[in-house]
Amino acid sequence: MKLNDIRDLTKEDLLARLGLTISPTTGQRLGSTLGILAVGLLVGAGVALLLAPKSGRELRSDLEEGLGDARRRADEAVAGAIQTARNAVTGATT
């Protein structure tokens, strides 16, 4: 090995010659873990859609009904809160 060869060595080359390696950083480990988690979530969602006991049309219909019920309950709650506020204001001014 000549002096020029030593100058061209990278950190990884030198560590490899010593039998050592660079361990991944916490960010690299976290990134790969989150990537695997995202892939797992996508695969799970796809399998769930394929194995769903209802057709897409039925599922959409059920979702629309559920959202409609939730919207009606929210509207009723807001109307009740407005009426309660009006009653409180009316009672305070009289």
Number of C-alpha atoms within 10 A of each C-alpha: 5 6 7 8 8 11 8 9 11 10 10 12 14 13 13 12 9 9 8 11 13 9 8 9 9 9 9 11 12 12 12 12 11 12 12 12 12 12 11 12 12 12 12 12 12 12 11 11 13 11 10 11 10 12 12 11 9 11 13 12 12 13 12 12 12 12 12 12 12 12 12 12 12 12 12 12 12 12 12 12 12 12 12 12 12 12 12 11 11 10 9 8 7 5
